[in-house]
Amino acid sequence: MNSLNVQRVAVVGCGALARLMHLPNIRENPSLRLTVVCDVDAGVAEECRREFGAERAESDWRRVVEAEDVDFIVLATHTNLRADLIVPALHAGKAVYTEKPLAAERGEMLRILRATRETGRPVCVGHNRRSSPAVLELKRLLDRARDGECGPATRPTVDRDTGRAPLPEQAQTMIMMRINDDVRSWKDWIFWDEEGIMFAEMVHFIDLALWLHPSPPVRVFAEGSARGNFVMTLRFADGSLANFHHTFVGSFDYPKELIEVTANHVTLSLEQHLEVRQCGLSDEPLRRTFPIDPRSGWARVEGVQDYFAEMESERARAVQENRPARWINVIKGHAEHLDRFAECVAGRGPNPCDVESAIPVNRIAMKFLESVRCGMPVTIGPEDWHLPGGLH
Ligand SMILES: NC(=O)c1ccc[n+]([C@@H]2O[C@H](COP(=O)([O-])OP(=O)(O)OC[C@H]3O[C@@H](n4cnc5c(N)ncnc54)[C@H](O)[C@@H]3O)[C@@H](O)[C@H]2O)c1
């Protein structure tokens, strides 16, 4: 890090996500300077060097790990490259932001964990939805619901509870996540990967469920194809349930993510990171809207209703101008997650998703794969979510 506290960043793996998110996000953060872009395809690395103004391009990641002018590496390859880069990078004093999934094998995760503990250098895992402004609002409301801080008038409009004793189930939390995906939006690699979307993508949502409801998970069950089109259930020790419904025969243009959480007679709903709705917290608004990604700044959208209105207008404009309709991108926390990690590396804040919290997510995703393959529920034990202290 130089005297102005600007961190020198390298991006390894300049594919779709790096070009859409990490490279523009680094360019827009004044405390980060892009020194190196690296891709095994030298032509891609050179193209990104020119487009994003990096100081040099490399095609061998080992040169990035050894580089004196790199403080922090953003690793955006698939899981083909994780511990082999992360471990020596940490030992070389660098911080690492790695894309999810953290690793494809249990042993590899532990190699990364040991290296972070040995070196004290941070690794952040790209479970970026934890940093989405709409998700943070959902979490804030859920914390209030759990505290029983529901404002003055908490009675529902229909109430037949004439003083009966609460049922034990009333202390549980129910979580539902619906992912409306479109197979046509995915690159080929996901279908060649036998672990499919159930692993590569669902770690985001398993991470959210564990973060929203920090009770030990005890059992998982999955039905469907791991590549896409499945239903997954996660049971917690207190009987709470998280249910994940994934379809990839939906339309890409319909809002992709719907999350509903109910606890303590509060219903919370988040739709496509564009709005959060609630009933049960009487001193909170029923609906809050969130802006779209500023890079879709041509669209005027606040909330889901506007999203559909804007899509309608864009479709009409596209026909008139004889071009494809543009996509309205929403804020799922990519820039915010990276910015929070940059603050952590500079010693100004916590790590938004450390390895210790990402390992249980990965292990549970692997248990879902086991369940879908054997067609049976699979037990989760402390060996899946608990990490012993010490180094070895
Ligand atoms: N957080 C999110 O929302 C999000 C979204 C999409 C993808 N991802 C994750 O990001 C990762 C990349 O996904 P993508 O869609 O950008 O894939 P991609 O195939 O478009 O890009 C991967 C890039 O890595 C390069 N690469 C592969 N091996 C390399 C090596 N050894 N050294 C240097 N470069 C190498 C490839 O040439 C390619 O350019 C995956 O792990 C995926 O799960 C995360």
Ligand as a Chemical Component Dictionary entry (heavy atoms), coordinates in Angstrom:
data_LIG
# 
_chem_comp.id                   LIG 
_chem_comp.type                 NON-POLYMER 
_chem_comp.pdbx_formal_charge   0 
_chem_comp.three_letter_code    LIG 
# 
loop_
_chem_comp_atom.comp_id 
_chem_comp_atom.atom_id 
_chem_comp_atom.alt_atom_id 
_chem_comp_atom.type_symbol 
_chem_comp_atom.charge 
_chem_comp_atom.model_Cartn_x 
_chem_comp_atom.model_Cartn_y 
_chem_comp_atom.model_Cartn_z 
_chem_comp_atom.pdbx_ordinal 
LIG N1  N1  N 0  -20.774 -13.266 -7.305  1  
LIG C1  C1  C 0  -21.524 -13.412 -8.372  2  
LIG O1  O1  O 0  -22.633 -12.877 -8.447  3  
LIG C2  C2  C 0  -21.025 -14.219 -9.531  4  
LIG C3  C3  C 0  -21.655 -14.123 -10.791 5  
LIG C4  C4  C 0  -21.112 -14.854 -11.847 6  
LIG C5  C5  C 0  -20.013 -15.698 -11.643 7  
LIG N2  N2  N 1  -19.459 -15.781 -10.400 8  
LIG C6  C6  C 0  -18.293 -16.655 -10.148 9  
LIG O2  O2  O 0  -17.160 -16.070 -10.775 10 
LIG C7  C7  C 0  -16.307 -17.076 -11.301 11 
LIG C8  C8  C 0  -16.077 -16.795 -12.797 12 
LIG O3  O3  O 0  -17.311 -16.855 -13.484 13 
LIG P1  P1  P 0  -17.446 -16.193 -14.945 14 
LIG O4  O4  O 0  -18.888 -16.310 -15.310 15 
LIG O5  O5  O -1 -16.798 -14.863 -14.995 16 
LIG O6  O6  O 0  -16.624 -17.247 -15.810 17 
LIG P2  P2  P 0  -15.872 -17.023 -17.189 18 
LIG O7  O7  O 0  -15.690 -18.377 -17.757 19 
LIG O8  O8  O 0  -16.568 -16.001 -18.000 20 
LIG O9  O9  O 0  -14.447 -16.419 -16.760 21 
LIG C9  C9  C 0  -13.408 -17.143 -16.156 22 
LIG C10 C10 C 0  -12.089 -16.548 -16.666 23 
LIG O10 O10 O 0  -11.024 -17.127 -15.920 24 
LIG C11 C11 C 0  -9.958  -17.375 -16.831 25 
LIG N3  N3  N 0  -9.072  -18.407 -16.256 26 
LIG C12 C12 C 0  -9.326  -19.730 -16.065 27 
LIG N4  N4  N 0  -8.279  -20.330 -15.485 28 
LIG C13 C13 C 0  -7.355  -19.382 -15.272 29 
LIG C14 C14 C 0  -6.050  -19.388 -14.697 30 
LIG N5  N5  N 0  -5.505  -20.524 -14.246 31 
LIG N6  N6  N 0  -5.372  -18.224 -14.642 32 
LIG C15 C15 C 0  -5.921  -17.083 -15.118 33 
LIG N7  N7  N 0  -7.145  -17.018 -15.681 34 
LIG C16 C16 C 0  -7.857  -18.149 -15.756 35 
LIG C17 C17 C 0  -10.644 -17.824 -18.108 36 
LIG O11 O11 O 0  -9.797  -17.698 -19.240 37 
LIG C18 C18 C 0  -11.841 -16.855 -18.137 38 
LIG O12 O12 O 0  -11.537 -15.658 -18.838 39 
LIG C19 C19 C 0  -16.990 -18.411 -10.997 40 
LIG O13 O13 O 0  -16.428 -18.965 -9.830  41 
LIG C20 C20 C 0  -18.445 -18.038 -10.763 42 
LIG O14 O14 O 0  -19.095 -18.921 -9.866  43 
LIG C21 C21 C 0  -19.934 -15.057 -9.358  44 
# 
loop_
_chem_comp_bond.comp_id 
_chem_comp_bond.atom_id_1 
_chem_comp_bond.atom_id_2 
_chem_comp_bond.value_order 
_chem_comp_bond.pdbx_ordinal 
LIG N1  C1  SING 1  
LIG C1  O1  DOUB 2  
LIG C1  C2  SING 3  
LIG C2  C3  SING 4  
LIG C2  C21 DOUB 5  
LIG C3  C4  DOUB 6  
LIG C4  C5  SING 7  
LIG C5  N2  DOUB 8  
LIG N2  C6  SING 9  
LIG N2  C21 SING 10 
LIG C6  O2  SING 11 
LIG C6  C20 SING 12 
LIG O2  C7  SING 13 
LIG C7  C8  SING 14 
LIG C7  C19 SING 15 
LIG C8  O3  SING 16 
LIG O3  P1  SING 17 
LIG P1  O4  DOUB 18 
LIG P1  O5  SING 19 
LIG P1  O6  SING 20 
LIG O6  P2  SING 21 
LIG P2  O7  DOUB 22 
LIG P2  O8  SING 23 
LIG P2  O9  SING 24 
LIG O9  C9  SING 25 
LIG C9  C10 SING 26 
LIG C10 O10 SING 27 
LIG C10 C18 SING 28 
LIG O10 C11 SING 29 
LIG C11 N3  SING 30 
LIG C11 C17 SING 31 
LIG N3  C12 SING 32 
LIG N3  C16 SING 33 
LIG C12 N4  DOUB 34 
LIG N4  C13 SING 35 
LIG C13 C14 SING 36 
LIG C13 C16 DOUB 37 
LIG C14 N5  SING 38 
LIG C14 N6  DOUB 39 
LIG N6  C15 SING 40 
LIG C15 N7  DOUB 41 
LIG N7  C16 SING 42 
LIG C17 O11 SING 43 
LIG C17 C18 SING 44 
LIG C18 O12 SING 45 
LIG C19 O13 SING 46 
LIG C19 C20 SING 47 
LIG C20 O14 SING 48 
# 
